[in-house]
Amino acid sequence: MPVELLARMLSTLPEDDDHPYRTGAWRPQTAEWRDDDLPVVSGTIPTDLDGLYLRNTENPLHPAITAYHPFDGDGMIHIVGFRDGKAFYRNRFVRTDGLAAETQAQRSLWAGISEPPAIGIRKDGVGARGSLKDSSSTDVVVHRGTALTSFYQCGDLYRLDPYTAETLGKETFGGHFPAQGVSAHPKVDERTDEMLFFNYSRTAPYLNYGVVDGTGALAHYVEIALPGPRLPHDMTFTQNYAILGDFPLFWDADLMAKGLFVPRYHPELPSRFGVLPRRGGSDEVRWFEADPTYVLHFTNAYEDGDTLVVEGFHQGSPAPSVEGITDRWQRTFRYLALDAMQTRLHRWRLDLRTGAVTEEFLSDTFTEFGMVNTDVSGQRHRYVYAATGMPGRFLFDGLVKHDVETGTEERIAFGPGVFGSETAVAPRVGSTGEDDAYLVTIVSDLGADASFAHVYAAQSPSDGPVCVLRLPERVSSGTHSTWVAGAQVRRWHESDRASETVEALPR
């Protein structure tokens, strides 16, 4: 079947738009495509690459009420699937309640992240602060054969068919979905088939932690008391423990009382790691204090005897200065640029016997959005694959393979005007090692006005892509992605046909 245009959404964005996160590499898409046989531009699709690469992006359809933030855009899932030396592509909007309401109204109805909630036409909504549209445009994971999209500040999880990207409805956790929603970055443990998650809010106890079991039921849910409202964004886990964060970057209390939600950095406060058994109670949480910073994303954690080793990206400047920045857009969105935040791969060691914390930088390179082979999630790992950023902008211009044992790095630069996405690790069929895998990412070439799926050998990514596939249309920049092996999504049924997948996936 040739490339098929499935649908196109109506956009009211101005033709002369000058917003840097609605133009250029962030130019939103309105079309949904199906391509059952992606054309190969160079190289050969590996026959031992079997599974699905899923990527979430923000695609606004209407001007913001006053000030657009790139996290406000409507979620769109892109799927590049591989099997038997062939590849296919799908992209679909996540059919959220907010998208349906704004499509009918043909305008933005909710205040965005950079806007005070009071200006919203609709005052309902989701989010830890409340009154936000649930765009479900931040993260995507696959649990029990179903893709789940999530929102930056806590909301519903939307269920999608991982082959077609069709929205199947909201996740319910067997009728026990928490009223506070689920934050971005629920974690799937492929060894236990559990999904760990958290949410946060403006009211005590301010944080909750939960576990969904392999049947899809909410098996565990406990309160985690914090000193006040916080802004955690990610969590991590080991074989036996869940690890949550309390970092000194959170809403200014005085402004919050006036209905304004402006994050402030409090360097006089420590960073804190909350550790509890994965099915532990509120009274089992232990807090470990470390140097002040903010951690947007963790990469992995594991147990080393009586020590928990936690790795993620330390921000040297969680509140970047405006000094010397003359461009108004760079001033406004300086806290999205990796070089401005000074994000570097970092390691914390939490001693369970003494409560002491030791920490060290693992790299001098500014990287973020790091991925590991999910076969080693919660276990000792060696490699992290992370993005480099264009100076001053929220754009990924390359890739670094960090060897956290030796400290060596292998770098890829995508080239002028070419920007990538979070890179997922796809274990080779029959793989025998952590980097016996492929790296899959989507890049957008502004000069060619086109997007491509790149596949690299994880053992030597600097050799260049082993194959390049052309997508039907240029893809907007975005945030997160995931990889799921074909065996994991096909285990629920015998046919790979999308029409049968929807019926066969467990509810």
N, C-alpha and C positions, 0 to 999 in steps of 0.2 A: 504494500500500500504506500502511495506517495505521501509526502508531508500533508497533513490535514489541519486546517484552521478550525478548531472546535468552537470557539466563542470569542467575542471581543466585548469588553466592558466599556461603557461610556465614561469618558474623563472630561472634567470641566476645568482642568489646569490650563493656565494661560499659555499661548504659543510662545510668548516672549519671556517665559519664566527665567529668572536669574538665580534661583536658589541652588547652591552647590550640591545639595542632597536631593534635588529633583531634576538635575541636569547632568550632563557629562556621563561619567561612569554610573551615576545614580539615577539616570533617566528611567522612570518607571515604565513597566510594561502594562499593556491593557489586553493583550491577546493570549489565548490559551491554545497550545499546539499539541499535536501528536505526530511523532515520526517513528515508525516501526523499524527503520533501518538507517541509522545515522551514517552519513557519508564520512569516510576516512580521508582526512587531509594528508596525513603522513603516518608512516609506520604501520603496524599491524596490531589489531586488538588481540590481546593475549587470550588463548583458549582456556587458561587456568584462572581467569578472572571471572567470578560468578557471584552476582549479587546486585545490589542497588545502592547508588549514591543519591542521597536526598539532601536538598539544600533549601533553606528558608530565606526569603527576601522580603523587603518592605516596598510596596508598590502603591503609593497614594493615588487616589483618583480625583480628589477635590482639594482646592486650596484650604489651608488651615484657617480657623476663625481669625487668628492674628499672627501666630508664629509657629512655623512647622519645625518639628524635630524629626530626624530620620527614623526614630523608633516608633513614630505614629503611623507609618504607612501600613496598608493592608497586607496581610500575609499571603505569600504565593509560594507554593512548593514546586521545586524543579526536581525531576527524577531522571537520572541516567542509569539505565539498567544494562547489565552485561551477562551474556550466556552464550556458550558455544562459539566464541569468536565473533559475535555480533553485538550490536548495541542499539538501544532504543531510547527515546526521550518523551517525557510528558511534562507539562507545567499547568497548574490549575490554581486559581485563587482559593484560599481557605474560606469556605462559605460560613463566616461568622454571623452572629446576630447583628453586630455593628455594621458589617458590610451590607447586609440586606436592608437595614434601615437607611443607611446613607445612599444606597443605590436608588431607593424609592424617593428620597428627598432631593437627590442630586446636589448634595452639599455636605460639608462636615457638620456633624451634630454635637460632637463631644469636644471639650477642651483637650489639647494635647499636653505632652509632658512638660513643654516649656511655657504653658499657659496656666493662669489661675483657674481652678475648677469653676469659679463663679461665672465665667463668661460662656460656659457651655450651654447650648440650647437644650440639651438633655443633661440632667443632673444625676441620672442613674449611671450604671456602669460598673467597672471593676477596678482593680489596682489597690495597692496598699494605701495609697492616699485617697482612693475613691474617685468616682466620676470620670474614669477613663474608658475609652472604647477598647474592647477586647479584640485587638487586631490579630492576635495569635501569630505574630510575625517575627518572633525572636528565635526560638529553638525548635528542633525536631529530633525525636528519638523514635525507635521502634520497640514496642513491647508486645509480646504475645502475637507477633505477626501483623500488628496494626501500627501505622505511623501516628504519632501524637505530636501536635504542635502546641507551643506554649507562648505566653506573653511575658514581657519583661518584668512587670510589677505585680504579678499574681493575677490569675484569671482562670477561665475554663481551659481544659485540654480538649482540643478538637481531634476526632478520629478520622484518619484518612486511609484509603486503600493504598498500600505502598507500591502497587503497579500502575494504577491509573491516576493517582493523586485526587480522586474524588472524595469529597467530604462525606463521611458516614454519620455525622452527628457528634454530640458531646460525650466525653467519657463520664461515667457515673460511679466507678468503683463499686459496682453492685448496689447502687442506691445510697452510698455513703460518701459522696464527693464533698470535701470540706467547704463550708460557707466562705472561708477566706480564700478559696481557690488554691492554685498551685503556682509556685514561682517558675520562671524559666530554669532550665537545667535539672529536671529530674534525671536520676542516674539509674541505668539498667545494668544489673549484674547478670551477665550471661551464664555464670556458673549456677546461680540459684534461681534464675528467672524472676527475681524480685525487682521492683522499681522503688527506689528511695527518693523522697522529695521533701520539700519544706515550703512553708509560706510565712509571710510576715504582715504585720498590720500596725496601725497607730494606737491600738488599745492593748492593755496588758492581757496576757503575758508577752505579747509582741512577736512571738515566734512559735511555730508548730512544726513538728517533724513526723513523717509518716512512712509506712512501708506498704506497698501493694504486692500481693503474692502472685504466684504463677497462675492462679485462676482468675486474676483480675479483681479480687476482693481487697478492700482496705483492711489489712490484717493487723495494723499497728498505727496508733496516732497519739502523740503526746505533746503536752505544752512544754516549751522551753522558755524560762523566764529571762528577760533581758532588762537592763537598767532603764530602757525607754525605747521609743521607736527607732529602728535601725534600717539600713538599706543593704542587706546581704544580697548577693546576686548568684552565688554558686555554692556548691557543697562538694564533698568528696567522701570516699569510703575505703575501708580496708576489708579484709576477710571477715573481721569480727566487729568493726566499729564504724559508726557514722561520724563525720567531722563537719561541724558547722562553724560559721564565722560571725564575729562581732567586731567590726572595724570602725575606727574613729572618723568616718565620713558619713554624716547623716543629716537629716533636715534640721535647719535652724529652728529651735523651739519657739523663739519670739515671733518669727515670721509665720511659722505653722499656725500659731494662735490667731493670725490674721487671715488665714486661708491661703497663704503662699507657701510653696514647697520648694525651697532652695537648699541644696546640700551645702554643708560647711565642713571643713576639715578641722579636726581637733587634735593637733599633734601632741598635746599634753596627756592624751589618753593612750593606753596600750592597744595593740591588736590582741584579740582574744580568739582562741580556738576552743569550741565546745565539743567534747568527746563523750560519746555514750555508746554502749552496746547497741548493735543494729536493731534489736527489739527491746532496748532498755527503757526504763521509766524516767520521769522527770527528775526524780531524786538521784539518778545515777549519772547525771551530767557532770563532767569535770572540766574546769576552765583552765586553759594554759595561756599565759601572757607573753607577748612578744613585742618587738619594736613596732612603733606606730607606722601604718601604711594602709593601703586599701588593696584588696585582692578582688579583681573582677572575675578572674577565671583560674581555677585549679586545673592541673593536668592529670594528677594521679596521687595516690597515697598507698602505703603498704606498711606491714609490720616487720620490724627488725628486732627480734627478741622482745624486750620490754619497752621498746621505743617505736613510736609511730613516726614514719617519715612522710612528710607532706610536701608536695611540690606544686608551684603555681607561679603567677606573675606578680612580683612586688612592684608597687608604684613608688618611684622615688619622688614624684611630685603629684600627689592626688588632687591638688588644687593649683593647676598651672597658672603662672603669672601672665598678665596681659602686656607686661613691659616689652617694648620693641615690636609688638605686633600691630601693624597698621591696617591690614585687611580686616574689614568688619566681620566677615564670615569666619575667618580664622580666629578672631577674638571670641566670637560667640560660641564656636564649637571647638575651642582649643582642648577641652577635656576629652575629646574623642581621638586625638592624635597620639599615636604611640610614643613619639619622641617628646611630646609635651608632657605626657604623664610619666615618662621614663620607665616603661614597663620592661622588666628583666626577669628571666627565669630564676627562681629562688627555691631554696630548700629549708624547711623547718623540721627540726627533730624534737618530738615531744616525748620526754621521759616519763613513762607511766609510774615509775617507782618514786621519783623525787619531785615531779611536777615541773622540772626545769625545762627550758626551751633553748636550744642553740639553733643558729641559722646562718646561712651562707648564700651568696650569689653564685649561680651556676654559669652565668654568662654576662659579658659586658654589652652584648647586642640587644637593642630594643626589639623585642618580639612579643607577640600575644596570640590569643586564639590557638593554643597548642593542642595537639591531638596525640594520643598514643594508640597503639594497637589494642583494641578492646579485649583481646585474648589475655592481656596482662592487667586489665583494670582491677584495682585492689590488690595487685601483686607487685613484686619488685620489677621495675622496668629499666630499660637502658636508653630508649630513644624517645624524643619528643619532636614532633613536626609542627613548626609554628610559623606564623605570618610576620613579615616585615611590613612597615608602613611608610607611605609617602610622607615626607616631612610636612607637618602642619595640617595634614588631612587624614580623614578616616577612610583610607584606601589601602588595600594590600598590594604591595608592588613586588613581592617576592616570597621566598620560602626558605626556612633554615631547618636543617636536620641537626638537632642537638643530641650529642652523645653525653649523657649526664654522668657516665662513669669516667670517661677520659677528659671531658671538657672540650673536645674538638667539635667543630661545626662544619657543615657542608651547606653551601648557599646557592640559591637560584634567584636570579633577577629576571622578572618577566619581560622587561624591556620598556622603552618609552611608550606611554599611553596604553599600557596593558596592565590590567588589574585583576587580581584573583579573588578567591573565596577561601573560607576555612577548608583545609585539606584533610580528607578522611583517609584512614589507613584500611586497606582492603587486603586481608590475609589471602595469600595464594592458595588455591585448592591443593590440599596436601602439604601445606607449609610446615617447615620443621624448625623455624626460628622466629624471633620477634620481628625482625625486619625482612623476613622472607615473605614479602608482601608488595602490594602496589599502593601508590598514592594517587587519589583521584580528586580533581578540583575542576572548577569552571572558571575560565578567564574571559574577560571582555577586552577586546582590542578596539579602542576608540578610532584609530586610524582606518581600520577595515570596517568599522561599524558592524562588528560581528562578535559572537561568542563561541568559544570552543571548550570542549571537555578535554583535559590533559590527563594522561595516565603516565606515571613515572614508576620506575623500579625503586622501591624503598631503600634497597641496599646502596644505590648509587644515583640519587635523584639529579645530581649536577651533570650527569651524562645527557640530560635532556629527556623529553617525553618519549616513551616507547610507542605511543600513538596519540594522534590529535584528531578529534571528531568535531565536525562543524554542527552547531545547533541552529534551529530554524530562525532564531532572532536573537539580537543582543540582549543579554540578561543584565538586570540591574545589580549593582553591588548589594551586599547583604551581610548577614551576621553568621549564622551557624549551619552546620551540616552534620550528617552522620552516614555511616555505612552499615548495611545489614547483609549478611551472607545469604545467598539464595536458599541454602538449606534451611535457614531459620524461618523464612517466610513461606517456604513451600511445604514445611512439615505438616501444615494443617490441611493440605489438600494434594491431590495428585496432578491436577491440571494447572498450567501457568496462565491460562486464558483469563483476562481481567474480568470478564462477565461472570466467571465462576468463582473468582477470588472473593468478591464481595459477599457472596452467599456462604462461602466456606470459612471465612475468618471468624474466630470465636467472638461472641458479644461480651 
